[in-house]
Amino acid sequence: MGTQSFSGGCQCGAVRFSVHGEPTDTSVCYCRMCQKASASQALALASVRGLKVEWTRGAPSWFQSSNHARRAFCGRCGTPLGYEAPDGLALSVLAFDEPARLAPTIAYGVEGKLPWADAVPHLPERHTMDDEEAAPFLATLVNYQHPDHDTETWPPQGGSPEDRG
């Protein structure tokens, strides 16, 4: 049986990665740094420590977020891609093509959890197209996001992601 591989990348497709082996130590972090880095209530990360990680298209930009850690992101579209500290690299779970395969097993930085975070799963739910007022507008949207799989080239039909702008 071969080694599993996982792929992923940013929203615009300028940066893609491949991980050979199974990421471990999946987590969510509620600390304020991770909130700001992800623009969300928490950042879901999967450790790729000890695995072969290849940047298969482009390369991430990096922001030194503290004296011990830096954050990887796409310099074109801003998608958060990873977190690197002395103990290794972790990639953003939601940047993987199949994020459902990498369910978090622990929550860190819970002292930074926003007061409303635990209420989110209990909010009323609605499918996107169930909003009758917005449905006609939503039906006209054209998605320029890179698909959740590797492509030989991107964007299709030539040009760059900025050309779609």
C-alpha positions as CSV (number, residue, x, y, z in Angstrom):
1,M,0.0,0.0,0.0
2,G,1.4,3.4,-1.0
3,T,1.8,6.4,1.1
4,Q,-1.2,8.7,1.2
5,S,-0.8,12.2,-0.3
6,F,-2.8,15.3,0.3
7,S,-2.9,18.4,-1.9
8,G,-4.2,21.9,-1.4
9,G,-3.6,25.5,-2.2
10,C,-4.8,29.0,-2.1
11,Q,-8.1,30.5,-3.5
12,C,-6.6,31.9,-6.7
13,G,-4.4,28.9,-7.5
14,A,-1.1,30.8,-7.6
15,V,0.2,28.6,-4.7
16,R,-0.3,24.8,-4.5
17,F,1.2,22.2,-2.2
18,S,1.4,18.5,-1.9
19,V,2.0,16.5,1.3
20,H,3.4,13.0,1.1
21,G,2.1,11.1,4.2
22,E,-0.7,11.8,6.5
23,P,-0.8,15.0,8.5
24,T,-1.2,14.6,12.2
25,D,-1.9,16.6,15.3
26,T,-4.9,18.4,13.7
27,S,-6.1,21.3,15.9
28,V,-8.0,24.5,16.0
29,C,-6.5,27.5,17.7
30,Y,-8.5,30.3,19.2
31,C,-5.6,32.6,20.1
32,R,-5.8,36.1,18.9
33,M,-2.9,35.7,16.5
34,C,-4.6,32.8,14.8
35,Q,-7.9,34.7,14.7
36,K,-6.3,37.6,12.9
37,A,-4.2,35.3,10.6
38,S,-7.3,33.5,9.5
39,A,-9.9,36.3,9.8
40,S,-12.1,33.8,11.6
41,Q,-12.9,32.7,15.1
42,A,-10.2,30.0,15.0
43,L,-7.6,28.6,12.7
44,A,-7.6,24.9,11.9
45,L,-4.1,23.5,11.4
46,A,-2.7,20.1,10.5
47,S,0.9,19.3,11.5
48,V,3.1,18.1,8.6
49,R,6.2,17.8,10.8
50,G,8.4,15.0,9.4
51,L,6.5,14.7,6.1
52,K,7.6,15.7,2.7
53,V,5.9,19.0,1.7
54,E,6.3,20.2,-1.8
55,W,5.2,23.6,-3.1
56,T,4.0,22.4,-6.5
57,R,3.0,25.8,-7.9
58,G,4.3,29.1,-6.8
59,A,5.6,29.7,-3.3
60,P,4.0,31.2,-0.2
61,S,4.8,34.6,1.2
62,W,5.7,34.7,4.9
63,F,4.8,37.1,7.7
64,Q,6.9,36.9,10.9
65,S,4.0,37.0,13.4
66,S,6.1,36.6,16.5
67,N,9.7,36.1,17.6
68,H,9.2,32.3,17.2
69,A,6.6,31.8,14.5
70,R,5.8,32.9,11.0
71,R,2.7,32.5,8.8
72,A,2.5,31.4,5.2
73,F,-0.1,33.0,2.9
74,C,-0.7,33.6,-0.8
75,G,0.9,36.9,-1.8
76,R,-1.8,37.3,-4.5
77,C,-5.1,36.4,-2.9
78,G,-4.2,36.4,0.8
79,T,-5.3,32.9,1.6
80,P,-3.8,31.7,4.9
81,L,-1.7,28.6,4.2
82,G,0.4,27.7,7.2
83,Y,2.1,28.3,10.5
84,E,5.7,27.5,11.2
85,A,7.3,27.4,14.6
86,P,10.4,25.7,16.1
87,D,8.4,22.4,16.4
88,G,7.7,22.4,12.6
89,L,5.2,23.4,9.9
90,A,1.5,23.1,10.1
91,L,-0.8,23.8,7.2
92,S,-4.2,25.3,7.3
93,V,-6.8,22.5,7.2
94,L,-9.1,24.6,5.0
95,A,-6.4,25.1,2.4
96,F,-6.4,21.3,1.7
97,D,-8.5,20.1,-1.2
98,E,-10.3,17.7,1.1
99,P,-10.5,19.4,4.5
100,A,-13.1,16.9,5.8
101,R,-10.3,14.3,5.9
102,L,-8.4,16.3,8.6
103,A,-10.8,16.8,11.5
104,P,-9.3,18.6,14.4
105,T,-8.7,16.5,17.5
106,I,-7.8,19.3,20.0
107,A,-8.5,23.0,20.6
108,Y,-5.7,25.3,21.7
109,G,-5.7,28.9,22.9
110,V,-9.2,28.6,24.3
111,E,-8.6,31.6,26.5
112,G,-9.0,33.6,23.3
113,K,-12.3,32.0,22.3
114,L,-14.9,34.6,21.5
115,P,-18.0,34.5,23.7
116,W,-20.2,33.6,20.8
117,A,-18.0,30.8,19.3
118,D,-19.9,28.0,21.1
119,A,-23.2,29.3,19.9
120,V,-22.4,29.0,16.2
121,P,-23.4,25.3,15.7
122,H,-26.8,26.2,17.2
123,L,-27.6,29.0,14.9
124,P,-30.5,28.5,12.5
125,E,-29.2,27.1,9.2
126,R,-30.1,27.9,5.6
127,H,-28.8,26.7,2.3
128,T,-27.3,29.5,0.1
129,M,-30.0,29.3,-2.6
130,D,-32.8,29.2,0.0
131,D,-32.5,33.0,0.3
132,E,-35.3,33.9,-2.2
133,E,-34.3,37.5,-2.5
134,A,-30.6,36.8,-3.2
135,A,-31.1,33.6,-5.3
136,P,-31.4,35.5,-8.7
137,F,-28.1,37.4,-8.0
138,L,-26.4,34.3,-6.7
139,A,-27.4,32.3,-9.8
140,T,-25.4,34.7,-11.9
141,L,-22.2,34.4,-10.0
142,V,-19.2,33.0,-11.8
143,N,-16.6,31.3,-9.5
144,Y,-13.0,32.1,-10.4
145,Q,-11.7,30.2,-7.4
146,H,-9.2,27.5,-8.1
147,P,-10.9,24.1,-8.0
148,D,-10.2,21.7,-5.1
149,H,-7.8,19.5,-7.1
150,D,-4.5,19.9,-8.9
151,T,-4.6,21.4,-12.4
152,E,-1.8,21.4,-14.9
153,T,-2.2,25.2,-15.5
154,W,-4.2,27.9,-13.9
155,P,-6.2,29.8,-14.8
156,P,-7.6,27.9,-17.7
157,Q,-7.7,29.7,-21.0
158,G,-4.5,31.7,-20.2
159,G,-4.0,34.9,-18.3
160,S,-3.4,35.3,-14.6
161,P,-5.8,35.3,-11.6
162,E,-5.5,39.1,-11.5
163,D,-6.8,39.3,-15.0
164,R,-10.1,38.1,-13.7
165,G,-10.3,40.7,-11.1
